[in-house]
Amino acid sequence: MITRQRIIFWLLAFSFSLLLSCSREVQLLKWGGNTQGTTYSIICITGKYSVEFLSGKVSAILEEIDNSMSVYNDASVISRINRNETDKTDRYLEEVIGLSQKISELTGGAFDITVGPLVRAWGFGPEENRKFDTSKLDSLMNLIGYKKIRIVDGHILKDNPAIVIDVNAIAQGYTADVIGRFFDSLGIKNYLVEVGGEVKSSGTKSGKPWRIGIDKPFDNNMIPGENLQAVIEISGEGLATSGNYRKFYEVDGVKYSHTINPVTGYPARNRLLSATIIAGESATADAVATACMVMGLEKSIEFINNHPEFEAYFVFSGDSGNFETWESEKLKSRISGE
């Protein structure tokens, strides 16, 4: 039999616990740091977790991903696969390769993670050799092709042992997604994760969508956020921007960009200066944005019009050399000037 005193006790205990939970202060937490040769920044809103706890967990995730897929880390899983010391993947690399293959199919090979040998040969890998030997192009092209690799039971099979895998064009977006999933698992509903400019969002900030600045794509615009082309509102989506205005070098008056066309073997050269893509996941947006820089303006517009699951904002060079923009129809309602 439940006595009146016990009922009162449990009511008081429940009221006290409710008072404690309500008294927790919901805070907007911010922190950042360095990873994958770039920077990251995080904003999240929570009344349950401290910045010390969250930043420690995020740092551990970043270290795991670096040990999985960084070509700059000699001990990483991808580095060991590229040296043929192992063919076994881990959960991160297997997921990224699987997603990459899907984007490759979707974009007709414009996105291709086997482009690594060309990236390095053109001087955008760890060695940064600034002189490309055109006599080696044909032999290098024999190593390029997303259909030349596949994963079977957790092992990666390569048609040629000399094939090198490079997931840098998707890794930062993927990293943002993984951190976002971690926050989801904790019940954190409002956050913005940015890794190297690629973004994963959830919920809102003070009841309003998150606002993301798109940098103007002119040469040596090296400080993100200083010169903005536009501001885009997002909530619960991934956003990524790819451009050639920061990663390039010049030899004898010729500019070479870091976006390599897997079909021609040469750096992509077209009127498209930057491509911003919105998708459900940041990794997908990251890969599609890279593919657009390879495809160029006209083919990218056609691609986006045929794939309404993506939204796009393109900045390109007009006939007179001035900046012009194109945005997909759904994006127009949530884009503004600086």
C-alpha positions in Angstrom: 0.0 0.0 0.0 1.4 3.4 -1.0 1.1 5.8 2.0 0.2 9.5 1.7 3.7 10.4 3.0 5.4 8.4 0.2 3.3 10.1 -2.4 4.3 13.5 -1.1 8.0 12.4 -1.0 8.0 11.3 -4.6 6.1 14.4 -5.7 8.7 16.5 -3.9 11.6 14.5 -5.4 10.1 14.8 -8.9 9.6 18.6 -8.5 13.1 19.0 -7.3 14.6 17.1 -10.2 12.4 19.1 -12.6 13.6 22.3 -11.0 17.2 21.2 -11.5 16.7 20.3 -15.1 15.0 23.6 -15.8 17.7 25.5 -14.0 20.4 24.2 -16.4 21.5 27.1 -18.5 21.3 26.5 -22.2 24.5 27.9 -23.7 25.9 28.6 -27.1 29.3 26.9 -27.1 32.1 27.8 -29.6 35.5 26.3 -30.2 37.8 25.4 -33.0 41.3 24.3 -34.0 43.5 22.7 -36.7 42.9 19.5 -38.6 43.6 17.9 -42.0 45.9 20.8 -43.0 43.2 23.3 -42.4 41.0 24.7 -39.6 37.7 23.7 -38.1 35.1 25.6 -36.0 32.0 24.4 -34.1 29.0 26.1 -32.7 26.4 24.2 -30.7 23.6 25.0 -28.3 23.3 22.7 -25.2 22.4 22.9 -21.6 23.7 19.4 -20.8 27.3 19.2 -22.0 30.4 21.3 -21.3 32.7 22.7 -24.0 35.6 20.7 -22.3 33.7 17.4 -22.7 32.6 18.1 -26.3 35.9 19.4 -27.6 37.7 16.4 -26.1 35.4 14.0 -27.9 35.6 15.9 -31.2 39.4 16.0 -31.0 39.3 12.2 -30.6 37.1 11.9 -33.7 39.4 14.1 -35.7 42.4 12.0 -34.8 40.6 8.8 -35.8 39.7 10.3 -39.2 43.3 11.6 -39.7 44.6 8.1 -38.9 42.2 6.7 -41.4 42.3 8.8 -44.6 45.0 11.4 -44.5 47.5 11.1 -47.3 49.8 13.4 -45.3 49.9 10.9 -42.5 52.3 8.1 -43.4 50.8 5.7 -40.8 47.2 6.3 -41.9 45.1 3.4 -43.4 44.9 5.1 -46.8 48.7 5.7 -46.9 49.3 2.0 -46.1 46.8 1.0 -48.8 48.5 3.2 -51.3 51.8 1.6 -50.5 50.2 -1.9 -50.8 51.1 -2.7 -47.2 47.5 -3.7 -46.6 44.2 -3.9 -48.4 42.0 -3.7 -45.3 39.9 -0.6 -44.8 38.3 0.8 -41.7 34.8 2.0 -41.1 35.6 5.6 -42.0 37.5 4.9 -45.2 35.0 2.2 -46.4 32.1 4.6 -46.0 33.9 7.4 -47.8 35.0 5.2 -50.7 31.5 3.8 -51.0 30.0 7.3 -51.2 32.7 8.5 -53.6 31.8 5.7 -56.0 28.2 6.7 -56.0 29.1 10.4 -56.7 31.4 9.2 -59.5 28.6 7.4 -61.1 26.2 10.3 -60.6 28.6 12.8 -62.2 29.9 10.6 -65.0 33.4 10.3 -63.6 33.9 14.1 -63.0 34.5 13.1 -59.3 37.2 10.4 -59.0 39.2 9.5 -55.9 41.8 7.7 -58.0 43.0 11.0 -59.4 45.7 11.1 -56.7 48.7 10.3 -59.0 47.7 13.3 -61.2 47.2 15.5 -58.2 50.7 14.8 -57.0 52.3 14.9 -60.4 50.8 18.4 -60.9 52.3 19.6 -57.6 49.3 19.5 -55.2 50.3 16.5 -53.1 52.7 16.3 -50.1 55.8 16.7 -52.3 54.5 20.0 -54.0 56.6 19.5 -57.1 55.7 22.5 -59.3 56.8 21.0 -62.7 54.6 18.5 -64.5 56.4 16.1 -66.9 53.9 15.7 -69.8 55.8 12.7 -71.1 54.4 10.7 -68.1 50.7 11.7 -68.7 49.8 8.5 -70.6 51.2 6.2 -68.1 49.6 8.1 -65.3 46.2 8.0 -67.0 46.4 4.2 -66.9 46.0 4.5 -63.2 43.0 6.7 -63.2 39.4 5.5 -63.1 37.0 5.0 -60.2 35.9 1.7 -61.7 39.4 0.3 -61.2 38.8 0.0 -57.4 36.2 -1.8 -55.4 35.6 -2.9 -51.8 34.8 -6.6 -51.0 34.2 -7.7 -47.4 36.1 -4.8 -45.9 39.1 -5.1 -48.3 39.9 -2.8 -51.2 40.8 -4.4 -54.5 42.8 -2.4 -57.1 43.1 -3.4 -60.7 46.7 -2.1 -60.6 48.8 -2.1 -57.5 50.1 1.4 -58.5 46.7 3.0 -58.2 46.6 5.6 -55.5 43.5 6.8 -53.7 43.1 10.4 -52.6 39.9 11.3 -50.7 40.8 14.9 -49.9 38.0 16.3 -52.1 35.4 14.7 -49.8 37.2 14.1 -46.5 36.5 17.5 -44.9 32.8 17.4 -45.7 32.7 13.8 -44.4 34.4 14.9 -41.2 31.8 17.5 -40.6 29.1 14.9 -41.1 30.7 12.5 -38.6 30.9 15.2 -35.9 27.3 16.1 -36.7 26.3 12.5 -36.1 28.1 12.5 -32.8 26.1 15.6 -31.7 22.9 13.9 -32.9 23.7 10.8 -30.7 23.9 13.2 -27.7 20.6 14.7 -28.5 22.1 18.1 -29.4 19.7 19.5 -32.0 21.2 22.9 -32.9 24.7 23.0 -34.2 27.0 24.2 -37.0 30.1 22.2 -37.8 32.6 23.6 -40.3 35.8 21.8 -41.4 37.9 23.6 -44.0 34.9 25.6 -45.2 32.6 22.6 -45.6 29.6 22.8 -43.3 27.1 20.5 -41.6 24.1 22.1 -39.9 21.2 21.1 -37.7 18.4 23.1 -36.2 18.7 26.8 -35.8 20.4 29.6 -34.0 18.0 31.6 -31.8 15.2 30.3 -33.9 16.6 31.4 -37.2 18.5 29.4 -39.9 22.3 29.4 -39.8 23.8 31.9 -42.2 26.8 30.9 -44.2 29.0 33.4 -46.1 30.3 32.6 -49.6 33.7 34.1 -50.3 34.3 36.1 -53.4 36.4 33.9 -55.7 39.3 36.3 -56.6 43.0 35.4 -56.5 44.6 35.4 -53.1 41.4 35.9 -51.2 42.9 33.9 -48.4 40.9 35.1 -45.4 37.5 33.3 -45.2 34.7 35.7 -44.5 36.6 38.9 -45.2 35.1 39.4 -48.7 31.8 37.8 -49.2 29.9 37.2 -52.4 26.7 36.2 -50.8 25.1 34.8 -47.6 23.0 31.5 -47.7 20.6 30.3 -45.0 20.7 26.6 -44.2 19.1 24.3 -41.5 19.6 20.6 -41.3 21.8 20.4 -44.4 25.3 20.2 -45.6 27.0 22.9 -47.7 30.3 22.9 -49.5 32.2 25.3 -51.8 34.9 24.4 -54.2 37.0 26.9 -56.1 40.4 27.4 -57.7 41.1 30.9 -56.3 43.1 29.7 -53.3 44.8 26.5 -54.3 46.8 27.2 -57.5 50.3 28.1 -58.6 51.7 30.0 -61.6 54.6 29.0 -63.8 55.7 31.1 -66.8 52.5 33.1 -66.6 50.2 30.0 -66.7 47.9 29.3 -63.8 47.5 25.7 -62.6 44.5 24.9 -60.3 44.3 22.1 -57.8 41.1 20.6 -59.5 42.3 17.9 -61.8 40.1 16.7 -64.6 40.2 12.8 -64.4 39.3 12.5 -68.1 41.9 14.8 -69.6 44.6 14.5 -66.9 45.0 18.3 -66.8 43.9 20.9 -64.3 40.3 22.1 -65.0 40.2 25.4 -66.8 36.8 26.9 -67.4 34.7 30.0 -66.6 33.4 28.6 -63.3 35.2 30.2 -60.4 33.4 28.7 -57.5 30.7 26.1 -56.9 28.6 26.0 -53.7 26.4 23.0 -53.3 23.7 22.2 -50.7 22.8 18.6 -50.0 21.5 16.4 -47.2 25.1 15.6 -46.1 28.2 17.7 -46.3 30.3 14.9 -47.8 27.9 14.7 -50.8 27.9 18.5 -51.2 31.8 18.4 -51.0 32.1 15.8 -53.8 29.5 17.3 -56.0 31.0 20.8 -55.7 34.4 19.4 -56.8 32.7 17.6 -59.8 31.1 20.9 -60.9 34.5 22.6 -61.0 35.6 19.8 -63.3 32.5 19.9 -65.5 32.4 23.7 -65.9 29.5 26.1 -65.9 27.2 24.9 -68.6 27.4 21.2 -67.8 27.1 22.0 -64.1 23.9 23.9 -64.6 22.5 21.1 -66.7 23.5 18.6 -63.9 21.8 20.6 -61.2 18.7 21.1 -63.2 18.5 17.3 -63.6 19.1 16.7 -59.9 16.7 18.6 -57.8 18.0 16.9 -54.6 20.9 19.5 -54.8 20.9 23.2 -54.7 23.7 25.3 -56.2 25.2 28.7 -56.3 27.8 29.3 -59.0 30.1 32.3 -59.4 31.7 32.5 -62.9 33.6 34.9 -65.1 31.4 36.8 -67.5 32.2 37.8 -71.0 33.7 41.1 -69.8 35.7 39.4 -67.0 33.4 40.5 -64.2 31.8 38.2 -61.6 28.4 36.8 -62.5 26.3 34.3 -60.6 23.8 31.6 -61.2 21.6 29.9 -58.5 19.2 27.1 -58.6 15.5 28.0 -58.3 15.0 26.6 -54.8 18.0 28.5 -53.5 16.8 31.9 -54.5 14.5 32.4 -51.5 17.3 31.9 -49.0 20.2 33.8 -50.5 21.2 37.4 -50.0 24.0 39.8 -50.6 26.6 40.6 -48.0 
